[in-house]
Amino acid sequence: MASDTSCPRPSLLTASQCLLLAGGAAFALLSPGLSDWDLWPLLVIAGYALASDLLPVPSTVSKIDLSGSPVAIVLAAALYGAAPAAAICALGMGAGWVRAREPGLIFRQNLVTGLWYPMLTAIAFHAATRALGVRAGDTAFVLFAFPAALLASMLNLWMVAVGMRLTRGTPVARTMIELVAPVLAAELFSAVLTVLAVLVTVRLHLLGLIVLGVFLAIFQYLLGELVTSRHRHERLRTMATTDELTGLTNRRRFRERVEHRIADAGEALCFAVLLMDLDRFKEVNDTLGHTYGDRLLRDLGPRLVEAAGEGILVARLGGDEFGVLLPRGCASRAEVTPIAERLLRTAAQPFAIDELTIEIGASVGVARFPDDGRDANALLRSADVAMYAAKEAQTGVKFYTAEQNQHTKRRLSVLSDIRRALSRDEIVVHYQPIVDLEDRIVTGAEGLVRWEHPEHGLIPPGAFVQSVEQSGLIGPLTRHVLEHSIAECARWRREGRDMSVAVNLSVRNLLDRDLPREISRLLAAYQVPPASLQLEITESMIMTDPERALATVGRLSELGVRLSVDDFGTGYSSLANLRRLPIDDLKIDRSFVSPMLEDESDLIIVRSTINLGHDLGLRIIAEGVEDSATLEHLASLGCDLAQGYHLSRPLAAAAFGRWLADTPRQPGVGELPPAPAPATSAPVVAPRPERVAPKIWTPSGLIVASPDA
């Protein structure tokens, strides 16, 4: 016996179909001629069948649309015989082909089904009524329409299943179950309507048939509108509760589920809510465009659902933020941490989009009911606070604590104050000189941002820059510092000093496509040569995404500005990447320079960096020079430039101008003036035993380490 999944050859199947069609046509021709048919009732039945096929009722549970044409076909089979029923069905098949244009193989199979199941139904109906002596006017004749309608339905579905077996290889029994189960109720209702149609036609003849046809057509139209309205309602409800991009639950539905979970749990049961935010997703959108970002999110959604496991709800809350609702009773660190780590590993897996491989990361915050919040808003807010704490600490996962919430409030206060400070010009730039170690003249200065707070005095960047960098204010802050620094450099040059100014860039500045154009505008406005501006970027900014850094830094280099790597030695450098980048200088971090005379390993690092930089054709700048012995040793090692407290602490523009007036303009003329004493308005920075920085008070009460700069 052949396998149930094997299919006949297309040529054999086509021949079989043609043979069945020819047999059906021959059987119809042997039936009474057209002149013996009751033409007007058949035209009414055919008209209703055709209208019903053209306006089917969409099914809510099956792929098969529902139609009233089976009522018309069984009515014709019962009252007028096999050939009229087959003709009406074939007419409907032809109309369906005009609308759908099925392939020839499928259309022939449909036509075979449409010819034979009405004729077989008519043969069975009339054989049963003749055998039992039932005539057209009898009640039994009308009642026989019910089993005839069911028989027609089963024959139709069986022949469809056989056709699918022949064309697709699907098993007949399984297909019959899949087809019958969803439409069984509709077929029973259709059988009842068929009994009504036979009764009305037998009793009222043509007039009753016309009235019945109009009634059934109106009924089918109204039923179709009702079902369509229900479909539309379901779609709207799905849209209201589902994220269109990923197919996950959306923010509104997620919040509702959290509220229901709280209501069900009461005070007895605990559970956890996780919020996950993607790292570097904004860079994907900024660099590659939102199309790539959307495709990444679309791929990530199903991954997260699979990683979370059964019984865990995953939702997209908007942008690159996802929410995860864990089952009741799942709230301990031992239970939650493995789930959070699975989600993080899933987010860290590479995404292949077109010919690119994109890698991102994520941070997860965990809040637990009822300890971290007793309603949905409080719980989600706590998870959000923990998530930002994880992002800042770069730990992957953080459980909510009250201390994190206080830090968030302080952070928001700092950001609010920074906006005011920018508008009131409270953000100032101090300048620390950079000295040529061979000629001992000042060749430039580094512009360092400070916050001149009206109540708390001068605040260093360590107290606010990190918070600003994670907000949308880093762009305005950087432009503010650039403009003040370039303007001051222009003043130095007008006074006859060929000096440059250095400004630090943030990693987010490298994502700003308008930054090169803005720098070009400022240089032109203040008539400062591009080579007199030095932009400092850190190793971490370069190594995070070397390809992208190369493109961005390349645009800045094309302007003619100088580029340097700041804090060299503190990151994870690749010489290959450094060689590819159009940088001009390396800046040795103060953590190696300051203790180099006491720590042999630091001295080796400094000496090796100087030699490496020179081999790469770069100038070397040492920062953190705090005594003359260190300065002289750097000079003996061949270091090019230096800056630090021994030369001068960072000074306000006016104070730096006065200090600069006392410095020599030519090599070998005079000596550098002593470093000015700290201003009384600024916090005093004490010596740093064992490299531990002092702590200062900020406007929000936050205690932070104060760096040299």
LOKOLMAR-395723 format. One line per field, with one value per residue (C-alpha): x, y, z. Coordinates in Angstrom, 3 decimals. Layout:
% residues N
east: [X:...]
north: [Y:...]
up: [Z:...]
***
This chain:
% residues 709
east: [0.000:1.272:2.251:-0.450:1.821:2.775:1.284:0.497:2.399:0.852:0.148:-1.710:-3.664:-4.637:-5.801:-7.899:-9.488:-10.343:-11.863:-14.055:-15.130:-16.065:-17.987:-19.855:-20.763:-21.972:-24.121:-25.658:-26.400:-28.221:-30.508:-33.792:-33.215:-33.199:-36.788:-37.984:-36.338:-38.500:-36.513:-37.761:-37.391:-33.939:-32.951:-34.039:-32.070:-29.022:-29.197:-29.278:-26.420:-24.293:-24.935:-24.193:-20.860:-19.850:-20.614:-19.453:-19.446:-15.854:-15.424:-14.065:-12.744:-11.880:-10.052:-13.233:-15.635:-19.291:-21.884:-25.590:-25.020:-25.197:-28.829:-29.562:-27.671:-29.464:-32.798:-32.169:-31.030:-34.168:-36.732:-35.206:-32.607:-28.883:-28.111:-29.668:-27.907:-24.566:-25.090:-25.797:-22.736:-20.517:-21.756:-20.638:-17.250:-16.781:-17.620:-15.128:-12.397:-13.039:-12.557:-9.601:-7.896:-6.758:-4.126:-5.484:-4.848:-6.725:-9.584:-10.122:-10.201:-12.777:-14.837:-14.766:-15.990:-18.657:-20.016:-20.100:-21.139:-24.489:-25.246:-24.399:-26.574:-29.503:-29.109:-29.082:-32.054:-34.303:-33.309:-34.272:-37.595:-38.607:-37.650:-39.842:-42.650:-42.343:-43.771:-42.913:-45.904:-45.359:-43.940:-41.339:-40.120:-39.399:-37.719:-35.503:-33.853:-32.021:-29.966:-29.548:-27.933:-25.611:-24.731:-23.953:-21.737:-19.811:-19.407:-18.140:-15.600:-14.521:-13.875:-11.967:-9.847:-9.216:-8.211:-5.751:-4.397:-3.812:-2.353:-0.508:-0.106:-1.945:-3.725:-7.469:-8.567:-6.583:-7.794:-11.430:-11.104:-9.508:-12.251:-15.338:-14.686:-14.676:-17.750:-19.953:-22.308:-22.611:-23.393:-26.136:-27.659:-27.407:-29.247:-32.107:-32.315:-32.411:-35.473:-37.134:-36.273:-37.760:-40.920:-41.494:-40.832:-43.165:-45.950:-45.652:-43.845:-42.145:-43.445:-42.312:-38.959:-38.431:-39.383:-37.180:-34.220:-34.508:-34.819:-31.793:-29.710:-30.531:-29.883:-26.495:-25.566:-26.450:-24.644:-21.574:-21.632:-21.950:-19.007:-16.927:-17.687:-16.607:-13.381:-12.760:-13.376:-10.943:-8.313:-8.746:-8.520:-5.400:-3.900:-4.740:-2.977:-0.216:2.951:2.678:6.419:7.334:3.968:4.559:2.180:2.308:2.755:-0.967:-1.698:1.445:0.382:-3.088:-1.547:0.600:-2.499:-4.422:-1.480:-1.393:-5.149:-4.872:-1.756:-2.992:-0.389:0.275:2.063:5.107:6.329:8.891:8.756:11.776:12.475:15.123:16.655:18.987:22.506:23.834:20.464:20.404:23.716:22.141:19.349:21.696:24.259:22.233:18.772:15.486:14.806:17.687:16.601:13.060:14.325:16.553:13.601:11.435:14.044:14.654:10.992:10.601:14.087:13.146:9.907:11.815:14.528:11.989:10.154:6.564:4.410:6.456:4.964:7.310:6.158:7.606:6.949:8.159:11.396:14.078:12.502:10.956:8.969:8.899:6.283:7.351:4.917:3.468:5.936:8.964:10.689:13.848:17.264:18.029:14.926:14.999:18.714:18.942:15.966:17.444:20.800:19.132:17.499:20.813:22.591:19.817:20.065:23.858:23.669:24.601:21.854:22.411:20.622:21.328:25.103:25.760:26.277:25.045:25.846:24.138:23.755:21.128:20.557:17.853:16.206:14.195:11.398:9.483:5.927:5.028:8.388:9.252:5.755:2.137:0.595:1.551:2.889:5.129:6.374:7.260:8.866:11.067:12.078:12.916:15.124:16.928:17.404:19.103:21.261:22.342:23.078:25.201:27.072:27.355:26.495:23.786:21.225:20.254:17.584:15.786:16.914:15.750:19.228:18.894:15.705:17.424:20.245:17.715:16.070:19.438:20.302:17.064:17.712:21.187:19.781:17.107:19.729:22.018:19.286:18.959:22.740:23.100:20.414:21.996:25.591:26.633:28.629:32.132:35.407:38.697:42.005:45.026:48.225:50.048:53.816:56.425:59.058:61.883:61.372:59.409:56.887:53.107:51.826:48.203:45.645:42.928:39.444:37.776:34.115:33.037:29.689:29.729:26.763:25.260:24.886:27.475:30.405:32.568:31.623:33.965:32.740:32.795:29.681:27.466:28.971:28.114:24.450:24.412:26.054:23.148:20.637:19.973:21.935:25.440:25.142:24.292:26.901:29.658:28.734:28.824:32.336:33.518:32.332:33.884:37.173:37.441:36.596:39.330:41.833:41.038:41.838:45.201:46.091:45.099:47.561:50.329:50.476:50.364:48.437:45.906:43.004:41.956:38.365:37.107:34.376:31.801:30.970:27.551:29.206:30.627:27.038:26.128:26.260:25.978:29.050:31.659:29.519:29.045:32.799:33.539:31.068:32.646:36.188:35.129:33.167:36.130:38.760:40.709:42.779:41.440:44.877:44.559:41.665:42.465:39.618:40.245:38.533:39.039:40.159:36.785:35.019:37.269:37.293:33.545:32.983:36.241:34.595:32.139:34.759:36.953:34.156:33.223:36.751:37.615:35.034:36.474:40.019:38.990:38.236:41.955:41.530:43.985:42.781:44.214:43.498:42.885:43.637:45.788:46.619:43.388:41.371:41.803:43.656:44.325:47.389:45.750:42.790:45.042:46.967:43.756:42.511:43.741:44.955:47.827:48.544:48.475:47.790:49.260:46.811:47.714:47.326:50.629:52.429:51.957:53.487:56.041:59.065:57.974:56.492:58.756:55.831:54.226:57.565:57.859:54.350:55.130:58.441:56.884:53.978:56.340:58.370:55.239:53.707:56.846:57.072:53.509:54.426:52.387:53.092:52.971:51.303:51.710:49.003:49.067:52.573:52.671:56.352:59.516:61.279:58.505:58.616:62.383:62.194:59.478:61.696:64.607:62.351:61.545:57.961:56.780:54.221:53.031:50.289:49.508:49.261:53.026:52.669:49.267:45.915:42.929:42.150:39.200:39.642:40.616:43.018:44.564:45.080:46.946:49.064:49.763:50.946:53.843:54.987:57.741:56.692:59.973:62.062:64.631:63.289:62.365:60.738:57.210:55.452:54.557:51.181:48.558:47.017:43.499:40.702:38.710:35.422:36.541:36.796:40.325:41.798:44.108:47.102:46.015:47.578:47.688:45.750:42.552:40.772:39.089:35.320:33.219:29.616:27.361:24.071:22.030:24.017:25.780:29.314:31.652:35.386:36.898:39.399:42.354:40.554]
north: [0.000:3.447:5.790:8.179:11.134:10.217:12.233:11.038:12.550:15.816:14.291:11.346:13.643:15.910:12.898:11.663:15.080:15.333:11.851:12.732:15.994:14.156:11.573:14.275:16.067:12.807:12.064:15.542:15.102:11.821:13.673:15.240:17.937:21.641:21.944:19.671:21.795:24.223:27.221:30.156:28.512:27.283:30.817:32.147:29.400:29.989:33.757:33.282:30.742:33.077:36.104:34.004:32.834:36.378:37.678:34.917:35.259:35.240:32.451:33.265:29.750:28.342:29.268:28.315:31.203:30.410:30.711:30.023:28.311:24.764:25.525:26.378:23.339:20.824:22.541:22.090:18.490:17.618:19.332:19.256:16.478:15.872:17.833:21.169:20.955:20.237:23.076:25.581:24.437:24.584:28.126:29.101:27.444:29.462:32.702:31.792:31.218:34.635:36.187:34.124:32.838:29.544:27.502:25.026:21.968:23.456:24.794:21.429:19.726:22.247:21.724:17.931:18.417:20.906:18.570:15.308:16.072:17.690:14.800:12.157:14.016:14.110:10.425:9.464:11.733:10.492:6.860:7.103:8.864:6.426:3.438:4.721:5.872:9.499:12.107:15.783:17.056:14.813:16.058:13.299:14.631:17.993:16.392:14.307:17.596:17.669:14.463:15.360:18.680:16.945:14.329:17.070:18.817:15.647:14.701:18.192:18.194:14.613:15.436:18.560:16.396:13.895:16.755:18.055:14.529:14.331:17.813:18.311:14.845:15.624:12.634:12.497:11.617:14.442:16.944:15.866:16.453:19.861:20.857:19.453:20.484:24.285:24.396:21.685:24.130:26.220:23.092:22.037:25.513:25.329:21.975:23.558:26.402:23.814:22.158:25.594:26.310:22.993:23.552:27.103:26.091:23.048:25.057:28.428:27.483:30.318:33.202:31.535:30.747:34.398:35.649:32.996:33.899:37.596:36.736:34.443:36.974:39.731:37.372:36.373:40.016:41.007:37.972:38.884:42.454:41.139:38.775:41.469:43.852:41.178:40.652:44.390:44.513:41.635:43.352:46.619:44.809:43.025:46.318:47.891:45.150:44.000:45.681:45.839:45.560:42.556:40.867:41.015:42.383:46.183:48.587:49.032:45.311:44.635:47.176:45.581:42.143:43.490:45.061:41.778:39.891:42.292:41.906:38.105:37.923:40.138:40.310:36.576:35.921:37.689:38.004:39.994:42.427:42.940:45.921:45.464:48.304:47.693:49.123:50.835:50.545:54.305:53.921:51.360:53.787:56.761:54.919:52.482:54.035:53.106:50.337:48.313:49.136:47.921:44.692:44.092:44.533:42.278:39.534:40.083:39.745:35.989:35.338:36.877:34.884:31.648:32.576:33.542:30.214:29.151:31.059:34.270:37.288:39.333:42.733:45.564:48.749:51.103:52.001:49.546:48.804:45.427:44.279:40.767:39.526:36.445:33.852:34.044:33.030:33.657:36.549:35.372:36.304:32.636:32.294:35.653:35.990:32.984:34.291:37.792:36.382:34.292:37.436:39.302:36.484:36.442:40.192:39.904:37.321:38.778:39.855:39.186:41.889:41.924:41.573:43.173:41.520:43.756:43.210:45.011:44.452:45.102:46.075:44.592:46.086:43.905:45.016:42.658:42.788:43.814:45.055:47.399:48.615:47.806:48.988:48.703:52.253:51.965:48.514:49.538:52.745:50.758:48.343:51.332:52.844:49.510:49.185:52.583:51.647:48.502:50.557:53.060:50.356:48.182:45.115:43.677:43.062:45.139:44.491:47.597:49.264:52.475:53.986:53.737:55.777:58.562:58.576:58.863:61.851:63.524:62.739:64.287:67.322:67.700:67.505:70.072:72.410:71.905:73.086:76.230:76.604:76.484:79.096:81.393:80.891:79.280:76.655:78.058:76.811:76.754:76.343:74.274:75.057:72.502:73.082:71.999:70.061:70.940:74.714:75.128:77.443:77.235:75.808:75.398:74.722:72.224:73.645:72.004:72.482:73.751:74.601:77.969:77.356:80.503:78.813:76.059:77.585:75.927:72.331:70.026:67.873:64.620:65.774:66.232:65.189:61.490:62.289:64.784:62.262:59.851:62.553:64.658:67.589:66.416:67.970:71.492:71.202:70.210:73.031:75.486:74.363:74.338:77.878:79.294:77.451:78.472:82.076:82.124:80.582:83.353:85.925:84.289:84.363:88.009:88.694:87.154:83.671:80.729:78.480:75.688:74.650:71.086:70.007:66.613:64.867:62.422:59.082:60.510:63.422:60.914:59.928:63.528:63.871:67.655:68.057:68.402:71.032:72.903:72.868:74.152:76.999:77.990:77.937:80.143:82.518:83.116:82.895:80.144:77.760:74.175:72.904:75.108:72.987:69.631:67.183:64.563:61.179:58.248:54.732:53.311:55.516:54.161:50.522:50.290:50.399:50.861:50.915:53.577:55.576:55.518:56.991:59.690:60.659:60.681:63.396:65.464:64.933:66.145:69.525:69.835:69.720:67.686:64.526:62.916:59.821:60.900:58.773:56.411:53.176:52.929:51.150:48.078:49.346:47.652:48.911:47.943:50.199:53.024:52.897:53.103:56.191:59.629:60.678:63.082:62.759:60.275:61.521:59.378:59.106:60.802:57.490:56.384:59.755:60.937:57.878:56.963:57.974:55.698:52.809:51.053:49.439:52.846:54.194:51.296:51.989:55.694:54.997:52.307:54.586:57.398:55.062:53.493:56.877:58.129:54.914:55.622:59.238:60.724:63.464:62.376:64.469:63.579:64.785:64.819:66.329:67.392:68.077:69.255:65.878:64.208:67.001:66.622:62.833:63.057:65.426:62.969:60.190:62.283:63.187:66.087:67.969:68.050:69.475:69.242:71.047:71.641:73.889:75.327:74.197:74.859:78.597:80.726:82.575:85.897:84.296:82.174:85.323:86.995:83.877:83.647:87.275:86.331:83.342:83.541:83.797:82.521:79.424:79.941:83.356:83.565:80.853:79.681:81.583:79.674:77.974:80.365:79.565:78.140:80.697:80.950:80.329:76.922:73.777:73.182:69.983:68.331:66.109:62.632:59.943:56.641:58.135:58.584:61.750:64.038:64.293:67.390:68.423:68.964:70.900:67.742:66.472:63.838:62.982:62.389:62.093:65.267:64.668:66.958:68.382]
up: [0.000:-0.831:1.944:3.035:2.411:-1.161:-4.026:-7.589:-10.470:-11.755:-15.169:-13.623:-11.321:-14.228:-16.253:-13.321:-12.883:-16.548:-16.464:-13.467:-15.099:-18.290:-16.278:-14.412:-17.647:-19.195:-16.176:-16.406:-20.107:-19.405:-16.991:-18.254:-20.871:-20.209:-21.507:-18.684:-15.996:-14.026:-15.299:-13.193:-9.770:-10.811:-11.866:-8.466:-6.695:-8.934:-8.320:-4.577:-4.720:-6.837:-4.580:-1.514:-2.955:-3.881:-0.367:2.014:5.787:7.138:9.664:13.125:13.763:10.339:7.156:5.217:4.617:5.266:2.488:1.984:-1.381:0.154:1.086:-2.547:-3.856:-1.586:-2.353:-6.090:-5.536:-3.545:-5.762:-9.234:-9.365:-9.762:-12.938:-11.854:-8.474:-10.176:-12.650:-9.881:-7.941:-11.049:-11.687:-8.196:-8.779:-11.971:-10.152:-7.442:-10.020:-11.590:-8.145:-6.867:-10.067:-8.531:-10.398:-12.932:-10.762:-7.804:-9.955:-11.657:-8.272:-7.020:-10.152:-9.702:-6.120:-7.223:-9.877:-7.966:-4.391:-5.467:-7.811:-5.205:-2.682:-5.157:-5.983:-2.299:-1.454:-4.230:-3.730:-0.033:-0.647:-3.414:-1.310:1.523:-0.755:0.320:-2.084:-2.510:-0.550:2.459:5.751:5.662:2.316:3.938:6.938:4.672:3.653:7.015:6.564:2.879:3.856:6.328:3.710:1.188:3.710:4.558:0.900:0.095:2.948:2.199:-1.429:-0.393:1.948:-0.847:-3.130:-0.509:-0.160:-3.901:-4.343:-1.026:0.450:3.723:5.345:4.602:8.159:9.765:7.175:7.716:11.461:10.886:8.428:10.196:13.797:13.305:11.003:12.546:14.265:11.106:9.035:11.461:11.223:7.427:7.500:9.496:6.938:4.162:5.771:5.972:2.307:1.124:3.196:1.889:-1.728:-1.533:0.048:-1.755:-4.975:-6.926:-4.805:-1.602:-3.205:-4.160:-0.684:0.898:-1.369:-0.471:3.224:3.161:1.212:3.724:6.628:5.216:4.614:8.183:9.572:7.515:8.835:12.387:11.975:10.235:13.083:15.547:13.595:13.608:17.350:17.902:15.781:17.669:20.992:19.801:18.647:22.003:23.976:21.614:20.427:16.657:15.980:18.152:18.727:22.488:25.092:25.151:28.073:28.738:28.889:30.931:33.543:33.676:34.203:37.036:38.634:38.350:39.837:42.798:43.322:43.231:45.385:48.215:50.961:51.117:47.837:46.444:42.876:40.907:38.004:35.755:33.504:30.829:28.814:25.877:25.855:22.718:20.959:20.330:18.548:16.189:15.318:14.979:12.882:10.760:10.894:12.562:10.037:11.465:15.004:14.282:12.748:15.746:18.116:15.940:16.189:19.891:20.992:20.281:21.667:25.004:25.195:24.597:27.103:29.787:29.617:30.249:32.695:32.328:30.566:28.369:27.098:25.091:27.021:24.309:22.567:23.688:27.084:27.953:30.971:32.447:34.934:36.878:38.313:41.812:44.481:42.253:44.027:45.790:44.440:43.833:41.637:39.861:39.083:36.685:34.713:34.492:33.414:30.689:29.353:29.413:27.547:24.980:24.406:24.061:21.262:17.845:15.450:11.743:9.737:6.007:5.830:9.227:12.595:15.406:19.072:21.933:25.644:28.282:31.903:34.137:37.201:39.599:41.928:44.218:45.517:48.185:49.565:46.670:45.824:46.656:43.401:39.748:39.452:42.490:41.489:37.931:39.171:41.574:38.806:36.608:39.323:39.772:36.029:35.788:38.769:36.896:33.799:35.707:37.609:34.476:36.548:34.304:37.084:40.109:42.743:43.956:47.192:48.853:48.439:44.656:44.795:46.732:44.192:41.355:43.024:43.435:39.825:38.583:40.768:39.255:35.716:36.525:37.973:34.956:32.598:34.680:34.875:31.087:30.605:33.255:32.049:35.338:33.415:33.086:31.620:33.530:31.741:32.731:30.795:28.656:28.562:26.017:28.005:25.635:25.433:28.696:27.078:27.208:23.912:24.860:27.575:28.316:28.756:31.768:32.588:36.018:37.553:39.293:41.565:43.122:46.541:46.703:44.873:42.247:41.473:39.487:36.568:38.532:40.382:37.345:33.997:34.345:34.960:32.112:29.778:30.286:29.405:26.355:27.825:26.927:23.459:24.690:27.453:25.011:22.601:25.503:26.487:22.860:22.192:25.364:24.750:21.084:21.963:24.636:22.219:19.743:22.465:23.210:19.547:19.231:22.053:19.978:21.493:19.040:21.439:21.092:23.296:24.145:24.873:26.060:24.077:25.433:23.842:23.011:21.210:18.743:17.919:17.078:13.305:13.551:15.783:12.951:11.245:14.548:15.261:11.754:12.303:15.629:14.224:11.337:13.573:15.925:13.147:14.887:12.712:12.954:14.109:17.207:18.486:20.046:20.736:23.402:23.283:25.658:24.880:25.920:23.382:20.625:21.655:22.197:18.450:16.507:13.062:14.026:15.911:12.820:10.705:13.239:14.178:10.481:9.852:12.686:11.390:7.941:9.515:10.362:14.150:16.234:17.959:21.068:23.147:26.732:29.844:27.775:29.609:31.623:28.940:26.757:23.722:20.439:18.582:15.309:16.102:17.263:13.985:11.982:13.810:12.632:16.089:16.766:20.490:23.364:26.877:29.654:32.530:35.837:37.685:36.079:36.012:39.613:41.351:38.672:40.782:43.639:41.632:39.151:37.318:36.695:35.452:33.015:31.706:31.228:29.468:27.232:26.308:25.325:23.117:21.632:20.845:19.167:17.115:15.934:15.088:17.936:20.473:24.121:26.810:30.484:32.854:36.630:37.030:40.680:41.377:39.620:39.894:37.910:35.347:34.839:34.621:31.953:29.979:30.215:28.909:25.833:26.752:24.593:26.714:30.310:32.499:36.178:39.492:39.631:36.579:37.413:38.618:36.304:36.364:35.395:32.101:33.701:36.195:33.454:31.358:34.224:34.813:31.090:30.994:33.282:31.202:28.530:24.902:23.465:24.259:26.970:28.022:31.701:33.799:34.326:37.130:40.283:40.341:41.801:45.169:45.037:44.974:48.171:46.361:45.145:47.260:48.468:47.069:49.574:48.659:47.672:49.857:47.999:45.066:47.110:45.978:48.537:48.601:48.099:48.648:45.627:45.351:45.891:48.831:46.735:47.887:44.973:44.450:43.047:40.230:39.527:36.535]
***
